[in-house]
Amino acid sequence: MPEDLPFESAESGKVERDESRALDSVMAERHRLLSLAFRMMGTLADAEDVVQETYVRWYRLDPEERDRIAVPAAWLMRVASRISLDLLGSARARRETYVGQWLPEPVPADLFADTAVAPLNSSRLTADPLERVTLDDAVSMALLTVLEAMTPAERVTFVLHDVFGVPFDEIAGVVGRSAAATRQLATSARRHVRRGRRAQVSPHQHDEVVRAFRGATAGGDIEGLLRVLSPDVELRVDGGGFVNAAPRVIRGSDHVARWFMGVMRKQPALRFERRDTADGLGFILRDEGRRYGIITFDVSDQGVTNVWLMLNPMKLTNWTL
């Protein structure tokens, strides 16, 4: 009947607005999902693949199935975690054939700011610092390299619980274990983290040591460089097969210092430009104006304990030229 048309039009408009708001709320989770997937996978390219597949699975659902999902954000997080768990096995196999050393991708300090501070549930997180890693270093190279030593199930459990605050009974459904077994996975993962940590220094101390590293390296001062390196410092360089790089870990202050002195002799135009990274002060390296790489550091009370040098151009795309 004609008099029904305005009513139908109003109802149709309401449905469209509701669907638009639902779409906006789902898409608003994208950055949070990317931060989750990056912590799981270690590179932004792999994280993007995880997020894309997560949304594909969401839109494959019938409208009735989507309507039955009470908290779409939680559903998206669970699916992204399952996809990450599946991909971690194949990613590890690919890295076995990687040219040279594989490193996680370094990211700017604020790339994922405020993405993991509000859990999706109301359960209280433990306040024990030994039971939960602080969110400040959740995307640091220091932690990401430790995550690489975990099993896929340990990694997924650790990231979901200790970073995003998901309760163990929900994580159990993701990793296919009981809640009790999932707690054990978290305990084992934290053990990895503790073993990978040195005596902590303040951000000011970290940056002071790193500035001294730059001054000594750029100035060709090998004695000064040796003073800021821990005796058991380790250097890892990721060239990805695109750039000549050290094929193995370089260990010991003398070997690391001489390696950097050799680089500076071969590339005297190399310049260090300050960047704030998730590990603290780091540097973009430029050779005659061309972006060459990025270098980040782990510092303890003994000096620089780890140096990570990323030269693979595929893992430098998120840094300004």
N, C-alpha and C positions, 0 to 999 in steps of 0.2 A: 504494500500500500504506500502511496506517496508520502503520507504523514510519517511513515516509519523511517524514511531515508535519513533525516537529520540524526535520529537516534543511532542508526547503524553507522553513519559516518563518524559520529562522536566515539562510538565504541571502537571502530576500526582505528581511529586516531590514537586512542588510549593504548590499544594493543601495540601499535607501532612505537609509541613513546616508551612503553614498558620494555619492549624488545631492544630498543636503542639503548636504554639505561643498562639493561642486562649485558649487552655487548660491551658498553663502555667499562663496566665493572670488571668484566673478564679481561679485556685488553689492558686495563690498568695494572694487572698483575705481571705484565710482561717483564718489567725491569727486575722485579723481585725474583721471578722465575729464572732470569738470566744470571742473577747473582748466585742463586742456588746451584744452577747447572755448572757455572764456572768453578765453584768450589768443588763440585763433584769431578769435573773433567779436566780442569787445569788449563784449558785454552778457550778463548772466546769463540773461535770457529766451531769447536765441538759443542760449546754451550748453546750457540745459536741453533745448531742442528737439533739439540734436545728440545729447546723451546718451540721450534717450528713443528716438530713431531707431536709435541704435547697439544698444541692448538689444532693440529689436524685431527687428532683423536677426539677433541672436544666437539668440533664441528661435524664429525661423523655421527655423533649421537643424535637420536631422534629428539624433537622438541620435548616429547613427554619424558624421555630419559633425563634431559637437562633439567627439566622442572623438578624432578625428584631429588636432585642434588641440593642438599640444604646449604652447603657452603662451597660455592664453586672454587674459591681460592684454595681451600684445603684439597679439593679434588685435583686441581691442576698441579699442586705441589706433590701429591702422591704419585701422579702419573709421570711427572718429570723425573721423580726419583727412581721410579721403576725403569724408565727408559735409560737413565744414566747408569743404573746397575747393569743393565744388559750391555750397554756400550763399553763399559769399563774393561770388560774382558777382552773384547776385540781391540780396544785402544792399546792395551798393554802388549798385545801381540804385534801391533803395528810398530810400537816403539822399539821392539827388539830388532827390527830391521831399519831403524832410523839411522841416518848417516851421522856419525859422531854422537855427542852427548845430547840427550833430550832434557829440556828444562820446561817447567810450567811457564806460562806467559806472564811477564811482569805487567802490572796495571797501575794507573795513577792512584794516589792515595784516596781520592774521593769518588772513584768510579761507582762503587756500590755503597756509598754512605747511606745509612738509615734503612737499609733493606732487610736487616736481620735483628732489629732491636725490639720488634713487637711480635711475639709468637702468635700463631694462629689459634691458640687455645688459652684457657685461663689458668692452666696448671702452673704452679710456682717452680721456677728453676732453682737448682741448688746454688747456694751462696758460697760453697766451698771452692776456693780458687783451684784446688787440685782436681775438682770434679767437673770443672767447666772452663774452657779456654776463653779468655776475654775476647770480645768481638773486635777489639782494635786490630788484632793481627790475623783476622779471619781470612784475608785475601793476600797476606804477605807471602813472599817467596819462601821465607823461613818455614811457614806452616804448610804451604802447598807442596814443598819437597818432602816433608814428613808424610803428608797424605798419600804421596806416591808409593810409600813403603807399605801402606796398609792393603789388606785385601779389599776387593770391591764392597763386600758387605760391611766391613769395618768402616770404610770411608763414608758410605751412605748413612750408616747409623750415626757416626760422629757428627757429620754435617747437619743432619736433621735434628738431632737432640741437642748437641752442645752449641750449635750456632743459631738454629731456628726454633728451638724449644718444643719440638714435636714430642709428645709422650711416647714411651716405649711400646705401649700396646698398639698404637697406630703404626709405628715403624715396623713392628712385627709383621704386619700385613704386606709391607713393601718388600722386605728382605726374605719373606717366607720362613721365618723362625718364630719360636715362642717369645713372649715378652721377656721371660727370664733369660733366654739365650741372647736376645737382643741387648739386654743389660750387660751381658758378658762381652759382647762385641764392643760396646762403648768403653768398657773397662780396658779391654785390650788396646783399643785405639788410643785412649789417653796415655797408656803406657808408652806407645810409640812417641807421642808428643813430648812426654817428660824426658825420654831418652834423647830426643833431638834438641832439647833446650840447654843453653849454657846459663851462667850467672847473668841475670838481666842488668842492663844499664839504662839510664834515663835517656829520653829522646835527645836531650841536650848533649849528653856524653857521646851518644851514637854519632850525632852530626859533627861533633868536634873531631872525633877520630876520622870520620870520612873526609872531612875537609883537609885534615893532615895527610891522608892518603893521596888526595888529588894534588896537593902542593908538592909532595915528594915525587910522585909519578911524573907530573908535568915538568918538574924541575930537574929530572934525572938524578935525584938524590937517593941512591940505593940504601944508604945508611939510615936516612930518615924514613924510608919506606919500611925497612926491616923493624924499626922501632914501633910502628903502628900495627904490624901484622902479628897475630898470635903465632907461636912456634908451630902449631899444627893446623894452620890455615889451609883451606881447600878452595881451589878455583875451578869453576865449571863454566864451559863456554859452549853455547848452542849456536851453530852456524846453519843447521838444517840442510846441509849439502849445497847451500847457495853461496856460502862464504867460507874461506879457509879458516879453520878453528882447531883448537887443541882437541884431539880425538879422545883423550882420556882425562880424568881428574888430575889436576896438578896439586900436589900436596907438599906442605912445608914452606916456611916463610922464605927461605933462600931461593927455592925453585920458583915460587910465585913472584917474588921481587924481580928475579932475573928475567922471567917471562915478560913482565910489564916493561922493564927497561929495554928489552929487545923490540917490543912493539913500538915504543916511542922512538927508538933509533930508526926503524923502518918507516914510521909514519910521523915525522916531526911536526906535521901540520895538525895532528889530532888535538881536538879541543874538548874540554869538559864543561857542559852546561847543566847547571843545577836543575833538578826536578824533584818534587815531593812524591815519593813512592809509598806503597803500603808498608815497606820496611823502614821508612825514614828517608833521610837525604840520599839521593842517588844522582846519576848524571846521564844525560844524553851525550853520546860521543859523536863528534862531527869531524870529518876529514875533508878539509878544503871546502867547507860549507855543506857537504853532503852528510845526511844522517847515516851514521855508521853502526850504531848500536846503543844499547842502554845497559848501564852497570848498576847493580844494587848490592847491598852489603848486610851481613849479620855481624853484630859487634857484641862482644862480651867484655868482662873486666880484664881479659887478657889481650884485648885488641880485636882486630878484624879476624873473625873465625871462618867466614864464608864469603866468597865473592862470586856473584852470578853475572855473567856477561852474555847478554842476548844479542846475537848478530843476525839471527834468522829474520829476514825482512817480513815474512808472513806473520811474525809475532810482534811486530812493531807498529802495526797499523793504527793502534789506538793512541799513539803519541803524536803530538803536533810536530810538524816539520821544522 
